[in-house]
Each structure stands twice: as C-alpha cells, then as structure tokens.
Amino acid sequence: MAGNRQISKLEDMAFDALVKQSIFNIEAPVSVDPQNVSSVIEQKIHARLMPIFLQAVIDDNRKKVAELLEKNPELLLVKALKGLEIQSQHTWLIIDAENEDALSIAAKRKQIKMIELLLPYYNNLEQTEDVINAKRESLSAWKTYEIQKNADGEDELIIPKEYADYAQSLIDVFKDETFPNGVPGENGVPLNVVLSEKTELALSALLNILVPKTAIKLDEHIDEELLLLAIFKAYMKNFPAFNYNWNKLDTLCVRLMGLNQSALTPETGEIWCESLDDVVTAIQKGKEKKISPKAASHKLKSGEDLYRAARDSRFGSGFEFLCGIFGSPRPAPAFGAAPARARGLRSCWKNYVKQKQQIFGRVITQQLLRHPDHTSANDKRSGRVIL
C-alpha cells in the first residue's frame, strides 16, 4: 500500500511539472508513438486539469486561473466532456459542465472580471479562424437584459413576467406568516427559527431553484441576479399591504433577499461584502473600487461569511442576516426594512446590474475592433453579441 501511495505521489508530481511547463506542447521521444502520447495527455487534461481549471473559474479564483493559463492558454479551447460536474465551494451550486469552456461559463454566469482575465490569454494562441470563432461563440453565451425608458425617462431593466410573478408569489407567502415558533430575534427566539409550514415550504422551493440538489446545465438555471431584482421590486410594490408589520417585513428581507444573495456568484458576492454602494458610485465616476482582502474572502465588514458553510445550513445569510449595501449584516429585527432603505437596496442593485452589462458591451466593442472581419453589418446594427 505504501508503495502504491508513493507511485501515486510521483505521478502527481510529474503531472504538476508538465502543467507548469505547458502540457499541450510535450514532445514525445523518438522511440514513442506520438499518437499514444497525445492520447494519454488528452485523457489527463480532461480527467485532472479541466476539473481544477473550471473549478477555479466557477469559484472566481483568478490567481489560479492565471497560473494555469500562463503556460497552457490552450485550455481556453477545451470543452468539458460528458460527466464533468463542478460544485461551487461557495454557493454549493452543482454545474453540469458538459460542452462548456471557461469563457462560456463565465459569460453565462456574467462573471465580468473573469471574462476580462480570460480574453487576453486568447492572444497567446495562434489567431486562426477556429480560435476566433471559439471566442465569439463563448462570448455570445452572455444573455443581455432588455432595457427600456420608464415614465421618468430613465433606463429601466425589464423583468420577465415569470420572474415578476414568482417574486410576487414569494412576497404573498410572507403576508400570511404567523410565526408559530416566535418572532426571529425577539424574546430569545433564534434568528433562524422555523417559520410556518407554508413559508418554510416556499423557502425550501426557492433554495431548490437557486441551488438544486443535483447538477444543472447553466442554460437551465435561473438568473439569480434578475430574481433578486424582481424580489426588491415586488417588495417595494407590496410594502403598503403589510400595514407596517415590521416582524413580517424584516423576516421577509432576511429570508428572501438574504437567501438569494447567498446564491450569487463569488465575484458578485465580494462586491456586496466590500460595499455595493461604493462599487456602484466608483463605476459611475469612471473609477474602480478596490476590493479588500476581507471582502475578497467573502466576509462582511463585521466578519460574517456571506456564504453558508453548507447548502442546507440554517446559519448565516438567508437565515440570520442579509448583506446591506455597505457590506454590513442586517439581521432581523434590527434591519428596519423601511421603504427608504429597501428603495436604496433596489436602486443600488439595479444600477450595478446595468453597469455590468454596459462594461460587457465595451468588452464586446473591443473584440469587434480587434476582429472586424468577423462581424457582418446586420450583426452590428442588431447589437447581437457575436464576438
């Protein structure tokens, strides 16, 4: 047994060395059939390297992604094989990665910083038609939000009816909450106390939508950013119907908004931890807010973890607090979900979502300028994301 462990350790060391030297450019000895070497290397890439690489992309480990691409930019062109499932170590979402590459995953999850990191490494590859088309196809996976002018002449994100209806149904559940086990945070009642059966079932269903128990294709997964915006909007619309029942309002904010926040990508999570308000303000001024090491590790200002320790944990975000726009926890009943504060949450989040889409638009423009011959006049006029 000890001998087997030693052999396994030597194999790991050899594999790590190959990755650091560029596993895609290994020259086979004259005495060895190159096809056999190529086959073995391909197997190792899919079995060992792709899970590590895509895990880093999904969990926004930019340092690890850059480290791997520095010597192996060809990884950008590798699509995951059937059976590869990656579970985020933050949100606990299990992603069925079949036929996905790093850039398509980042685009579908709207990881703008990851996209900005990945794109320059394409320049380290020979700019063949296949490489350019692969990049174009992956970027086109970003689904843009529809924006229209509202009555005040401001740009307004259009929330699809199915999202609006679902958010409304969740709000309606809290209108009927009876607190059979006591009000969270009052008279020694724990913040994560079990609510009424109807509410708990609705929250369990929401968790199953945000973080299914089994692997899901990204194309089939709900847009958690858009759902959070829909919940903010529904909350404001329905505020009067609660008749200033702060127990219901505060609990709604923590359980619905907090649970949704805990399903946001790690890249977005660190922005909430740093201060969504500061980030949005900086972008509006054409600047960039630096993310602190604490926020980058997804800890709120006072040290709480934004992401729960496990998918089904009832401790942390979504059960005991939600993250406010300044990076601090807002537990019930101290949240004081007054309209002004809720309006600030909605406005700040809406602005960030729009800003991120605008940043992606600029990224696309830069790509069009780099490869103008790969864009038709019709594509340019229609605003399609094709490169």
GUKOL-490696 format. One line per field, with one value per residue (C-alpha): residue number from 1; residue in three letters; x, y, z. Coordinates in steps of 0.02 Angstrom, whole numbers, plus 50000, padded with zeros to 5 digits. Example, Ala and Ser with C-alpha at 12.3 -4.5 7.8 and 13.67 -1.06 7.14 Angstrom:
i: [1; 2];
aa: [ALA; SER];
X: [50615; 50684];
Y: [49775; 49947];
Z: [50390; 50357];
//
This chain:
i: [1; 2; 3; 4; 5; 6; 7; 8; 9; 10; 11; 12; 13; 14; 15; 16; 17; 18; 19; 20; 21; 22; 23; 24; 25; 26; 27; 28; 29; 30; 31; 32; 33; 34; 35; 36; 37; 38; 39; 40; 41; 42; 43; 44; 45; 46; 47; 48; 49; 50; 51; 52; 53; 54; 55; 56; 57; 58; 59; 60; 61; 62; 63; 64; 65; 66; 67; 68; 69; 70; 71; 72; 73; 74; 75; 76; 77; 78; 79; 80; 81; 82; 83; 84; 85; 86; 87; 88; 89; 90; 91; 92; 93; 94; 95; 96; 97; 98; 99; 100; 101; 102; 103; 104; 105; 106; 107; 108; 109; 110; 111; 112; 113; 114; 115; 116; 117; 118; 119; 120; 121; 122; 123; 124; 125; 126; 127; 128; 129; 130; 131; 132; 133; 134; 135; 136; 137; 138; 139; 140; 141; 142; 143; 144; 145; 146; 147; 148; 149; 150; 151; 152; 153; 154; 155; 156; 157; 158; 159; 160; 161; 162; 163; 164; 165; 166; 167; 168; 169; 170; 171; 172; 173; 174; 175; 176; 177; 178; 179; 180; 181; 182; 183; 184; 185; 186; 187; 188; 189; 190; 191; 192; 193; 194; 195; 196; 197; 198; 199; 200; 201; 202; 203; 204; 205; 206; 207; 208; 209; 210; 211; 212; 213; 214; 215; 216; 217; 218; 219; 220; 221; 222; 223; 224; 225; 226; 227; 228; 229; 230; 231; 232; 233; 234; 235; 236; 237; 238; 239; 240; 241; 242; 243; 244; 245; 246; 247; 248; 249; 250; 251; 252; 253; 254; 255; 256; 257; 258; 259; 260; 261; 262; 263; 264; 265; 266; 267; 268; 269; 270; 271; 272; 273; 274; 275; 276; 277; 278; 279; 280; 281; 282; 283; 284; 285; 286; 287; 288; 289; 290; 291; 292; 293; 294; 295; 296; 297; 298; 299; 300; 301; 302; 303; 304; 305; 306; 307; 308; 309; 310; 311; 312; 313; 314; 315; 316; 317; 318; 319; 320; 321; 322; 323; 324; 325; 326; 327; 328; 329; 330; 331; 332; 333; 334; 335; 336; 337; 338; 339; 340; 341; 342; 343; 344; 345; 346; 347; 348; 349; 350; 351; 352; 353; 354; 355; 356; 357; 358; 359; 360; 361; 362; 363; 364; 365; 366; 367; 368; 369; 370; 371; 372; 373; 374; 375; 376; 377; 378; 379; 380; 381; 382; 383; 384; 385; 386; 387];
aa: [MET; ALA; GLY; ASN; ARG; GLN; ILE; SER; LYS; LEU; GLU; ASP; MET; ALA; PHE; ASP; ALA; LEU; VAL; LYS; GLN; SER; ILE; PHE; ASN; ILE; GLU; ALA; PRO; VAL; SER; VAL; ASP; PRO; GLN; ASN; VAL; SER; SER; VAL; ILE; GLU; GLN; LYS; ILE; HIS; ALA; ARG; LEU; MET; PRO; ILE; PHE; LEU; GLN; ALA; VAL; ILE; ASP; ASP; ASN; ARG; LYS; LYS; VAL; ALA; GLU; LEU; LEU; GLU; LYS; ASN; PRO; GLU; LEU; LEU; LEU; VAL; LYS; ALA; LEU; LYS; GLY; LEU; GLU; ILE; GLN; SER; GLN; HIS; THR; TRP; LEU; ILE; ILE; ASP; ALA; GLU; ASN; GLU; ASP; ALA; LEU; SER; ILE; ALA; ALA; LYS; ARG; LYS; GLN; ILE; LYS; MET; ILE; GLU; LEU; LEU; LEU; PRO; TYR; TYR; ASN; ASN; LEU; GLU; GLN; THR; GLU; ASP; VAL; ILE; ASN; ALA; LYS; ARG; GLU; SER; LEU; SER; ALA; TRP; LYS; THR; TYR; GLU; ILE; GLN; LYS; ASN; ALA; ASP; GLY; GLU; ASP; GLU; LEU; ILE; ILE; PRO; LYS; GLU; TYR; ALA; ASP; TYR; ALA; GLN; SER; LEU; ILE; ASP; VAL; PHE; LYS; ASP; GLU; THR; PHE; PRO; ASN; GLY; VAL; PRO; GLY; GLU; ASN; GLY; VAL; PRO; LEU; ASN; VAL; VAL; LEU; SER; GLU; LYS; THR; GLU; LEU; ALA; LEU; SER; ALA; LEU; LEU; ASN; ILE; LEU; VAL; PRO; LYS; THR; ALA; ILE; LYS; LEU; ASP; GLU; HIS; ILE; ASP; GLU; GLU; LEU; LEU; LEU; LEU; ALA; ILE; PHE; LYS; ALA; TYR; MET; LYS; ASN; PHE; PRO; ALA; PHE; ASN; TYR; ASN; TRP; ASN; LYS; LEU; ASP; THR; LEU; CYS; VAL; ARG; LEU; MET; GLY; LEU; ASN; GLN; SER; ALA; LEU; THR; PRO; GLU; THR; GLY; GLU; ILE; TRP; CYS; GLU; SER; LEU; ASP; ASP; VAL; VAL; THR; ALA; ILE; GLN; LYS; GLY; LYS; GLU; LYS; LYS; ILE; SER; PRO; LYS; ALA; ALA; SER; HIS; LYS; LEU; LYS; SER; GLY; GLU; ASP; LEU; TYR; ARG; ALA; ALA; ARG; ASP; SER; ARG; PHE; GLY; SER; GLY; PHE; GLU; PHE; LEU; CYS; GLY; ILE; PHE; GLY; SER; PRO; ARG; PRO; ALA; PRO; ALA; PHE; GLY; ALA; ALA; PRO; ALA; ARG; ALA; ARG; GLY; LEU; ARG; SER; CYS; TRP; LYS; ASN; TYR; VAL; LYS; GLN; LYS; GLN; GLN; ILE; PHE; GLY; ARG; VAL; ILE; THR; GLN; GLN; LEU; LEU; ARG; HIS; PRO; ASP; HIS; THR; SER; ALA; ASN; ASP; LYS; ARG; SER; GLY; ARG; VAL; ILE; LEU];
X: [50000; 50140; 50220; 50059; 50045; 50224; 50188; 50030; 50128; 50261; 50125; 50051; 50222; 50254; 50084; 50109; 50278; 50203; 50067; 50196; 50299; 50148; 50062; 49999; 50174; 50257; 50374; 50369; 50535; 50578; 50551; 50372; 50220; 50164; 49982; 49994; 50072; 49938; 49800; 49871; 49894; 49716; 49649; 49749; 49689; 49506; 49522; 49633; 49667; 49494; 49409; 49542; 49532; 49343; 49329; 49441; 49334; 49170; 49235; 49319; 49494; 49578; 49752; 49736; 49658; 49801; 49930; 49859; 49837; 50010; 50087; 49929; 49822; 49757; 49644; 49530; 49485; 49447; 49264; 49217; 49168; 49007; 49002; 49105; 49011; 49084; 49013; 49048; 49132; 49041; 48862; 48858; 48780; 48825; 48855; 48843; 48992; 48974; 49017; 49062; 49229; 49296; 49236; 49062; 49041; 49100; 48984; 48831; 48865; 48901; 49072; 49137; 49304; 49337; 49296; 49418; 49550; 49521; 49514; 49697; 49757; 49672; 49805; 49936; 49859; 49882; 49738; 49661; 49482; 49442; 49513; 49421; 49258; 49276; 49297; 49150; 49037; 49081; 49053; 48884; 48826; 48802; 48615; 48585; 48443; 48310; 48312; 48176; 48144; 48023; 47898; 48037; 48147; 48267; 48335; 48237; 48281; 48134; 48096; 48020; 47842; 47888; 48016; 47896; 47757; 47870; 47936; 47756; 47708; 47852; 47801; 47621; 47680; 47754; 47593; 47515; 47661; 47601; 47768; 47708; 47877; 47902; 47966; 48150; 48262; 48127; 48120; 48265; 48193; 48338; 48351; 48345; 48189; 48073; 47931; 47757; 47745; 47686; 47831; 47961; 47898; 47909; 48086; 48138; 48070; 48166; 48327; 48297; 48280; 48433; 48540; 48467; 48521; 48583; 48689; 48607; 48653; 48686; 48563; 48427; 48474; 48379; 48462; 48487; 48534; 48372; 48271; 48346; 48298; 48122; 48109; 48168; 48039; 47898; 47942; 47926; 47763; 47686; 47753; 47586; 47497; 47598; 47525; 47695; 47707; 47895; 47907; 47848; 47944; 48110; 48094; 48048; 48203; 48321; 48244; 48208; 48340; 48475; 48445; 48455; 48616; 48695; 48669; 48757; 48924; 49080; 49131; 48969; 48975; 49138; 49061; 48919; 49047; 49153; 49005; 48888; 48857; 49043; 49069; 48920; 48974; 49152; 49091; 48978; 49133; 49231; 49338; 49358; 49333; 49473; 49412; 49490; 49565; 49424; 49289; 49383; 49369; 49180; 49173; 49060; 49127; 49100; 49175; 49023; 49036; 48921; 48908; 48842; 48952; 48839; 48692; 48565; 48640; 48518; 48657; 48714; 48647; 48465; 48426; 48510; 48551; 48564; 48704; 48666; 48732; 48878; 48940; 48866; 48745; 48566; 48484; 48300; 48226; 48363; 48356; 48211; 48152; 48086; 48041; 48188; 48315; 48232; 48224; 48410; 48443; 48341; 48413; 48593; 48572; 48481; 48621; 48755; 48668; 48651; 48831; 48896; 48801; 48874; 49050; 49020; 48962; 49129; 49220; 49124; 49164; 49349; 49335; 49245; 49385; 49512; 49423; 49312; 49308; 49210; 49059; 48925; 48838; 48674; 48754; 48823; 48656; 48559; 48679; 48699; 48839; 48938; 49119];
Y: [50000; 50120; 50084; 50125; 50290; 50331; 50294; 50400; 50542; 50530; 50535; 50691; 50775; 50730; 50795; 50960; 50980; 50952; 51082; 51210; 51180; 51176; 51009; 51047; 51060; 50900; 50824; 50635; 50539; 50467; 50291; 50329; 50338; 50522; 50470; 50368; 50514; 50631; 50514; 50498; 50686; 50718; 50597; 50683; 50854; 50803; 50693; 50805; 50976; 51030; 50999; 51106; 51241; 51254; 51246; 51400; 51488; 51449; 51499; 51655; 51602; 51722; 51686; 51500; 51533; 51649; 51524; 51385; 51491; 51567; 51408; 51325; 51452; 51307; 51266; 51403; 51295; 51137; 51095; 50986; 50807; 50723; 50682; 50828; 50912; 51056; 51110; 51287; 51288; 51450; 51440; 51248; 51253; 51096; 51136; 51008; 51072; 50960; 51055; 51211; 51300; 51428; 51580; 51513; 51475; 51649; 51728; 51630; 51673; 51855; 51849; 52009; 52009; 51830; 51871; 52017; 51899; 51761; 51863; 51921; 51740; 51708; 51822; 51694; 51573; 51575; 51681; 51551; 51551; 51415; 51514; 51673; 51580; 51487; 51650; 51727; 51579; 51580; 51767; 51753; 51647; 51809; 51846; 52032; 52110; 52210; 52393; 52522; 52702; 52721; 52862; 52970; 52945; 52831; 52666; 52526; 52341; 52239; 52096; 51946; 51906; 51735; 51815; 51952; 51826; 51712; 51856; 51911; 51736; 51736; 51904; 51843; 51697; 51817; 51916; 51762; 51719; 51681; 51649; 51489; 51469; 51651; 51806; 51793; 51891; 51932; 51865; 51748; 51670; 51625; 51719; 51558; 51494; 51384; 51486; 51425; 51268; 51365; 51487; 51352; 51255; 51411; 51447; 51266; 51276; 51438; 51357; 51210; 51333; 51436; 51287; 51123; 50965; 50889; 50955; 51078; 51149; 51335; 51366; 51292; 51382; 51533; 51704; 51740; 51922; 51955; 51862; 51968; 52125; 52056; 52024; 52200; 52272; 52163; 52210; 52395; 52369; 52269; 52367; 52454; 52286; 52237; 52381; 52416; 52242; 52252; 52072; 52009; 52139; 52111; 51923; 51932; 52035; 51916; 51754; 51801; 51930; 51851; 51678; 51748; 51841; 51679; 51608; 51749; 51712; 51737; 51884; 51972; 51914; 52004; 52165; 52153; 52118; 52268; 52387; 52380; 52566; 52609; 52499; 52573; 52751; 52718; 52647; 52798; 52908; 52803; 52729; 52558; 52520; 52412; 52253; 52224; 52054; 52030; 52061; 51952; 51810; 51844; 51911; 52055; 52209; 52130; 51963; 51856; 51740; 51788; 51606; 51472; 51327; 51203; 51209; 51160; 51257; 51369; 51480; 51637; 51729; 51695; 51637; 51758; 51910; 51984; 52096; 52282; 52396; 52450; 52274; 52253; 52118; 52169; 52046; 52047; 52138; 52270; 52287; 52409; 52373; 52548; 52596; 52714; 52580; 52450; 52576; 52605; 52418; 52403; 52558; 52512; 52333; 52388; 52511; 52379; 52253; 52386; 52442; 52265; 52246; 52410; 52352; 52192; 52297; 52388; 52222; 52165; 52328; 52300; 52125; 52191; 52316; 52175; 52062; 52174; 52050; 51926; 52039; 52069; 52237; 52159; 52093; 52266; 52352; 52225; 52236; 52047; 51984; 51885; 51912];
Z: [50000; 50044; 49876; 49785; 49877; 49828; 49644; 49651; 49729; 49594; 49460; 49541; 49543; 49361; 49310; 49403; 49320; 49148; 49180; 49234; 49077; 48959; 48949; 48773; 48700; 48758; 48631; 48628; 48622; 48451; 48516; 48571; 48458; 48461; 48448; 48606; 48698; 48632; 48687; 48863; 48879; 48820; 48949; 49086; 49032; 49043; 49197; 49303; 49232; 49172; 49340; 49426; 49293; 49285; 49475; 49482; 49351; 49439; 49610; 49540; 49591; 49469; 49535; 49497; 49326; 49278; 49342; 49234; 49078; 49087; 49015; 48950; 48856; 48751; 48899; 48835; 48686; 48783; 48811; 48958; 48922; 48973; 49157; 49221; 49363; 49463; 49630; 49686; 49856; 49897; 49833; 49826; 49652; 49553; 49370; 49231; 49129; 48977; 48816; 48914; 48909; 49032; 48936; 48903; 49088; 49136; 49007; 49061; 49243; 49199; 49282; 49204; 49295; 49246; 49065; 49069; 49138; 49010; 48850; 48843; 48851; 48684; 48611; 48662; 48538; 48351; 48286; 48173; 48115; 48241; 48387; 48340; 48313; 48479; 48571; 48479; 48517; 48703; 48722; 48636; 48785; 48886; 48889; 48888; 48986; 48897; 48944; 48910; 48959; 49104; 49134; 49206; 49053; 49147; 49084; 49166; 49165; 49104; 49222; 49131; 49184; 49253; 49369; 49424; 49456; 49556; 49661; 49695; 49750; 49875; 49945; 49963; 50070; 50198; 50208; 50289; 50405; 50582; 50673; 50761; 50847; 50892; 50802; 50749; 50866; 50995; 51174; 51146; 50988; 50872; 50708; 50610; 50695; 50592; 50517; 50471; 50364; 50211; 50221; 50251; 50101; 49992; 50052; 50025; 49848; 49820; 49880; 49763; 49618; 49666; 49716; 49651; 49741; 49578; 49436; 49318; 49148; 49157; 49016; 49126; 49287; 49348; 49335; 49520; 49487; 49395; 49526; 49665; 49570; 49547; 49735; 49775; 49656; 49721; 49900; 49862; 49768; 49911; 50059; 50098; 50104; 50259; 50360; 50439; 50514; 50542; 50601; 50433; 50334; 50421; 50412; 50228; 50190; 50280; 50220; 50038; 49995; 50102; 50031; 49855; 49896; 49954; 49779; 49688; 49603; 49710; 49600; 49641; 49821; 49855; 49790; 49916; 50053; 50003; 49983; 49836; 49857; 49847; 49693; 49601; 49644; 49585; 49419; 49394; 49412; 49288; 49426; 49505; 49688; 49756; 49840; 50010; 50056; 50182; 50051; 49925; 50051; 50055; 50232; 50280; 50369; 50539; 50489; 50447; 50297; 50154; 50101; 50218; 50270; 50179; 50059; 50192; 50337; 50430; 50494; 50404; 50253; 50216; 50393; 50514; 50407; 50235; 50173; 50162; 50025; 50135; 50170; 50343; 50402; 50428; 50549; 50592; 50681; 50681; 50492; 50498; 50322; 50294; 50116; 50101; 50145; 50035; 49894; 49916; 49903; 49745; 49663; 49702; 49641; 49483; 49443; 49468; 49355; 49219; 49241; 49222; 49060; 48998; 49043; 48945; 48798; 48800; 48806; 48652; 48562; 48593; 48521; 48367; 48338; 48355; 48229; 48120; 47976; 48082; 48102; 47973; 47952; 48008; 48168; 48208; 48180; 48282; 48427; 48435; 48544; 48417; 48465];
//
